[in-house]
Amino acid sequence: MPPRIALAPLIVLAASLPLSAALTGSAGGRVSAAPDAPNPCTGVHAARLRCPDLQMGTPAHLTLDHYEGRTVLRAANNLKNRGEGPVMLRGRRNGSRTMTARQHIYRHDGSRLIERTGARLFFKYVEGQGHYWKWADAARFELWSLQPDGTRKALVRTGPKVHYCLRDLKHTKPSKRSPRGRVFPGCSKDAGKREVTLGTSVGWSDVYPATY
């Protein structure tokens, strides 16, 4: 029988990623002051915002493989936005391979709320492809053993896939709110970049095949 797994996303923007209440003004919008302030997408002013809903799809194409002397479980994963607005992170350089990032959330009037989330971008090396600017620790996969009734028993392994581009790769759920064409391209490979923008539009997904 194929192995059974339980998927546990570690961070989901606008659902589980800590966001802060906006307190001070800036050129592009309002910026929060404290990292532990309430999530604006679940607060009293949420109705004014076009919040994203970043979800991890059910793992697909599960196969056992051998890699570097170990048995590994491979699975395709699909980071999808099913909210009312895009998920958007704008990073600014703060180290040789790192950036701090703020989340931009559109309001219904077209303006933006800019939030400090604690998100970080990292210039991640991908074997055979080179380096990309990716969102660090965006999600985590956990492999659990299960009780006979299907509830979790014990954590067996934690997966290595934790860095994500955020991009419009596949149009997985077209709708009136979803742009027909890509708005957010693939991650930048430019080591000299001082600022980058990562994002996924409504109805689009950042998909990774099981071979990754």
BELTA-V515944 format. One line per field, one symbol per residue. ss: DSSP state (2 for helix, 1 for strand, 0 for the rest). phi: phi as a letter, one per 30 degrees, with the letter a starting at -180 (. if undefined). psi: psi as a letter, one per 40 degrees, with the letter a starting at -180 (. if undefined). Layout:
ss=???
phi=???
psi=???
This chain:
ss=00000000000000000000011110000111000000022200022211000111000111111110011111111111100000111111100001111111111000011111111111111100011111100000011111000001111111000001000001100000000000000000000000111111000111110000
phi=.ddcbccbddbbeibbddccddbbdadclccdcbdcdddddbcdceddccddbdbcddebhdbdbcbhibdbccadbbcbcbccbdcbcccbebadbbbdbcccbdcddjdbccbdcidbcbdddceibjcbdbddhdabcbccdcdedjddcadcbcdddbcbdiaccbddadaddcddcdccddddcddcdcbbbcabdeicbccbdddd
psi=iiihihhghdhhhedehhiihhdiiideahhidheeiihdeeadedeeigiighihihiifhiiihhfeihihihiihhihfaeiihhhhihheideiiiiihhhiideeiihhhheeiiiighhhhedaiihihhfdihhhhiiiideeiicihdihiehehidhigdhgegiidehidihdhaiiieheehdiihiihiheiihhhide.
